[in-house]
Amino acid sequence: MTGVAQASQPEPFHVRNMNPFTLLHGLPVATPSELLGDQQNSLSLQLDVANTSMETVEESEQVTLDGETYRLALTWQRGIGSGWQVGVEVPYLSHRGGGLDSLIENWHDLFGFSNSDRDDWQQNQLRYLYIRDGVTEVDIQEKVSGIGDIQFHLSRELSLADEEMRASVHMGLKLPSGDEESLLGSGAPDLSIWLTGSDRKLLPGWPFGGYGHMGVLLMGKAEVLEEDQREFVLFGTLGINWRVYQWLDLKAQVDAHTPFYHSSSDQLGGSAVMLTFGGTIPLEGGDHIDLSLGENMTTDMVPDLIFNIRYEARF
């Protein structure tokens, strides 16, 4: 296809389910299958903003999620030779009333989507609530902010015969550095293991690439909702990358995971499927900017909308 930009080795959106009860645990984001070279570094700054307004009230259980969660994360990674890479992520979290309710309600009205519980509640309030058998386990009504759970990563690139494809295996360790009483951390360590793969030329002769990952999260016994927590979660991602121009990649990505909790409510006990779409602007030297929007596709396990912006510099 003469005149069409060739697809680059695709890199996924680094997005996650921003449900405040899921965010407590060390669920990995989709990561690139092509690792950094020996002595090469990357430093990224990422902001995720999630707006949630949903509730389940049953005889023995009530879950209310009405508010906004902000997650600002600084991540450093370094290639250490022989196909190995190390990294650390330090997040800063904030749960607050926010100011996006009106925008989202107008968006829903424009496209004929339901506003569900939004029509019954005051705009821009904060209420993260969980009651089980008449006992209030969590009740956040005032803005809280602080350092979340720090995560460490170790990665190893795998050898493949096809030069257009990449694969790597990863391990993550999340430490309980966040305050569990403020829903900034789980109060326990988590261990995750996952495999990633990508194909730079998904369709021969066309500027499309594909990528994916799958793995398991093993959760330590958290201080939050300890009796309801499951022991492990399975997760995966599939995405497609379209190199529209040399300066723009468009992407669509689906992330999914199994439930985190034994609960009859969708907000806690449902499986999650999230659609993310947006673009990446490649810069010189491997630097790039991501802009994306995430939408809930199935149950109320995923917030209504998730906004993401990320800048990565390589040196």
C-alpha positions in Angstrom: 0.0 0.0 0.0 2.1 2.9 -1.3 2.0 6.1 0.7 0.5 4.5 3.8 2.6 4.6 7.0 3.8 1.3 8.3 2.5 -0.1 11.6 4.8 0.2 14.5 5.3 -2.4 17.1 2.0 -1.9 19.0 2.0 -0.7 22.6 -1.2 -1.0 24.7 -3.0 1.6 26.6 -1.8 1.4 30.3 -5.4 1.5 31.7 -7.1 -0.3 34.6 -10.5 -0.8 36.1 -10.9 2.3 38.4 -13.6 0.8 40.6 -12.3 2.0 44.0 -12.7 -1.5 45.5 -10.8 -3.1 42.6 -8.2 -0.4 42.6 -7.1 -1.5 46.0 -5.4 -4.6 44.6 -2.4 -5.0 42.3 -4.2 -5.8 39.0 -1.5 -5.2 36.3 -2.2 -3.0 33.3 -1.5 -4.2 29.8 2.2 -3.8 29.2 4.3 -3.8 26.0 5.7 -7.1 24.9 8.9 -5.4 23.5 11.1 -4.4 26.4 13.7 -1.7 26.8 17.2 -2.2 25.6 20.2 -2.7 27.8 20.8 0.5 30.0 17.8 2.2 28.4 15.4 4.0 30.8 11.8 5.1 30.6 10.0 7.5 32.9 6.2 8.0 32.6 3.6 10.2 34.2 0.0 9.0 34.0 -3.4 10.5 35.1 -6.6 8.4 35.3 -9.9 9.9 36.2 -13.0 7.8 36.8 -16.5 8.9 37.4 -18.9 6.5 39.0 -22.6 6.7 40.0 -24.2 3.3 40.7 -25.9 1.4 43.6 -27.1 -2.0 44.6 -29.4 -2.5 47.6 -30.4 -6.0 48.6 -31.6 -7.6 51.8 -28.1 -8.4 53.2 -25.9 -6.1 51.2 -25.7 -2.5 50.0 -23.1 -1.0 47.7 -23.0 2.7 46.8 -20.4 4.1 44.5 -21.0 7.8 43.7 -18.0 10.0 43.2 -14.7 10.4 41.3 -11.4 8.7 41.7 -8.1 10.3 40.5 -4.9 8.2 40.1 -1.6 10.0 39.3 1.3 7.5 38.8 5.0 7.9 38.2 6.7 4.9 36.7 10.4 4.2 36.1 11.6 1.3 34.1 15.1 0.2 33.0 16.5 -2.5 30.7 19.2 -4.4 32.5 20.6 -6.5 29.6 20.0 -10.1 28.3 16.3 -9.3 27.7 15.5 -8.3 31.3 13.7 -5.2 32.6 12.9 -3.8 36.0 10.5 -1.2 37.1 8.6 0.6 39.9 5.3 2.5 40.0 4.4 5.0 42.7 0.7 6.1 42.6 -1.1 9.0 44.3 -4.8 8.5 44.8 -7.7 10.8 45.5 -11.3 10.0 46.1 -13.5 13.1 45.8 -16.9 14.4 44.7 -15.4 15.8 41.5 -17.2 17.8 38.8 -17.9 15.6 35.8 -21.5 14.5 36.7 -23.2 17.2 34.5 -20.9 16.5 31.6 -21.6 12.8 31.7 -25.3 13.2 32.1 -25.4 15.4 29.1 -23.3 12.9 27.1 -25.8 10.1 28.1 -28.8 12.3 27.1 -27.2 13.1 23.8 -26.8 9.5 22.8 -30.0 8.2 24.5 -28.1 6.3 27.2 -29.6 5.8 30.7 -28.4 7.9 33.6 -29.6 5.2 36.0 -29.0 6.3 39.6 -27.6 9.7 38.5 -31.1 11.2 38.2 -31.8 10.4 41.9 -28.7 11.8 43.5 -27.1 15.2 44.1 -24.4 16.1 41.6 -20.8 15.9 42.5 -21.2 14.2 45.8 -18.9 11.5 47.3 -20.2 8.3 48.8 -18.3 5.1 48.7 -20.4 2.8 50.9 -20.5 -0.9 51.7 -22.9 -2.4 54.2 -23.1 -6.2 54.8 -25.6 -7.8 57.2 -26.4 -4.4 58.7 -22.7 -3.7 59.5 -21.1 -0.7 57.7 -17.7 -1.9 56.4 -16.8 1.1 54.3 -18.2 4.7 54.3 -16.2 7.4 52.6 -18.0 10.7 52.4 -15.2 13.3 52.6 -12.3 13.8 50.2 -9.3 11.6 50.9 -5.9 11.6 49.2 -2.5 10.0 49.6 0.1 7.6 48.3 -1.3 4.3 47.1 0.2 0.8 47.0 3.6 0.8 45.3 4.3 -1.8 42.7 7.5 -3.4 41.5 7.9 -5.2 38.1 10.3 -7.7 36.7 10.1 -8.7 33.0 11.8 -11.0 30.6 11.6 -10.9 26.8 11.1 -14.2 25.0 12.8 -15.2 21.7 10.5 -15.7 18.7 11.4 -16.8 15.2 9.1 -14.2 13.6 10.8 -10.8 13.5 7.4 -9.0 13.3 6.2 -10.5 16.7 7.3 -9.9 20.3 6.5 -11.8 23.5 7.5 -11.4 27.1 6.7 -12.6 30.6 6.2 -10.4 33.6 5.9 -10.5 37.4 4.6 -7.8 39.7 4.7 -7.3 43.4 2.4 -4.8 45.1 3.3 -3.6 48.6 0.8 -2.3 51.2 2.0 1.3 51.3 -1.5 2.9 51.0 -3.9 3.7 53.8 -6.6 1.0 53.7 -9.0 2.9 55.9 -9.2 5.6 53.2 -9.5 3.1 50.3 -6.0 4.1 49.2 -4.6 0.5 49.6 -5.6 -3.0 50.5 -3.3 -3.5 53.5 -1.8 -6.6 52.0 0.8 -7.6 49.3 -0.3 -9.0 45.9 1.6 -11.0 43.4 0.8 -11.1 39.7 2.2 -13.1 36.7 1.3 -12.5 33.1 2.3 -13.1 29.5 2.2 -10.5 26.7 2.4 -10.7 22.9 2.2 -8.4 19.9 2.3 -8.6 16.1 3.6 -5.5 14.3 1.9 -6.6 11.0 -1.4 -8.2 12.0 -2.7 -7.9 8.4 0.1 -8.2 5.8 0.2 -5.0 3.6 -1.9 -3.0 6.0 -0.8 -0.6 8.8 -2.5 -2.7 11.6 -0.9 -4.3 14.6 -2.4 -6.4 17.4 -1.5 -7.1 21.0 -2.7 -8.9 24.1 -1.9 -10.2 27.5 -3.2 -12.7 30.0 -2.3 -13.7 33.5 -3.3 -14.3 37.2 -3.3 -12.0 40.2 -2.8 -13.7 43.6 -4.1 -11.5 46.4 -2.9 -11.3 50.0 -5.6 -11.2 52.7 -6.6 -7.5 52.5 -7.7 -5.4 55.5 -10.7 -4.1 53.4 -13.6 -6.5 52.9 -11.5 -9.4 54.1 -14.3 -11.9 54.4 -15.6 -11.2 50.9 -12.3 -11.2 49.0 -11.4 -14.0 46.5 -8.0 -15.5 46.5 -7.1 -14.9 42.8 -8.3 -13.0 39.7 -7.8 -14.0 36.1 -7.3 -11.1 33.6 -6.6 -10.4 29.9 -6.4 -7.8 27.2 -6.9 -7.7 23.4 -6.2 -4.7 21.3 -5.6 -3.4 17.8 -3.4 -0.6 16.6 -3.8 1.4 13.4 -1.0 3.7 12.2 -3.1 6.4 10.6 -0.2 8.8 10.1 3.5 8.8 11.1 2.4 11.1 14.0 -0.8 9.2 15.1 -1.8 5.7 16.1 -5.4 4.9 16.8 -6.2 2.1 19.1 -9.2 0.1 20.5 -8.7 -2.2 23.4 -10.8 -4.6 25.5 -9.7 -5.4 29.1 -11.4 -8.1 31.2 -11.1 -9.8 34.6 -12.9 -12.2 36.8 -14.6 -11.0 40.1 -12.6 -9.8 43.1 -15.2 -10.5 45.7 -17.9 -13.0 46.7 -20.8 -10.7 46.4 -24.2 -10.6 44.7 -23.8 -7.0 43.6 -22.4 -6.2 40.2 -20.1 -3.5 41.7 -18.2 -6.1 43.8 -19.1 -9.5 42.5 -19.3 -9.0 38.8 -16.8 -9.8 36.1 -15.5 -6.8 34.2 -15.2 -6.0 30.5 -14.0 -2.5 29.6 -13.6 -0.9 26.2 -10.9 1.7 25.7 -10.4 3.8 22.6 -8.2 6.7 21.7 -4.8 7.5 20.2 -1.0 7.6 20.7 1.2 10.4 19.4 4.7 9.1 18.8 7.5 11.6 19.5 11.2 11.5 18.8 13.4 9.0 20.6 10.6 6.7 21.5 8.7 9.2 23.6 5.0 9.2 23.2 1.7 10.6 24.5 -1.5 8.5 25.1 -5.0 9.9 25.3 -7.9 7.5 25.8 -11.5 7.1 27.1 -12.7 3.9 28.8 -16.3 2.6 28.9 -18.1 -0.1 30.9 -19.3 -2.9 28.5 -21.1 -5.3 30.9 -21.8 -5.1 34.6 -21.4 -2.2 37.0 -18.0 -3.5 38.1 -16.4 -0.8 35.9 -17.1 3.0 36.3 -19.2 4.8 33.8 -16.3 6.7 32.2 -12.5 6.5 32.6 -10.3 9.3 31.2 -6.6 8.6 30.7 -3.6 10.7 29.7 0.0 9.4 29.8 3.4 10.8 28.8 6.4 8.5 28.5 10.0 9.7 28.0 12.8 7.3 27.1 16.5 8.0 27.6 
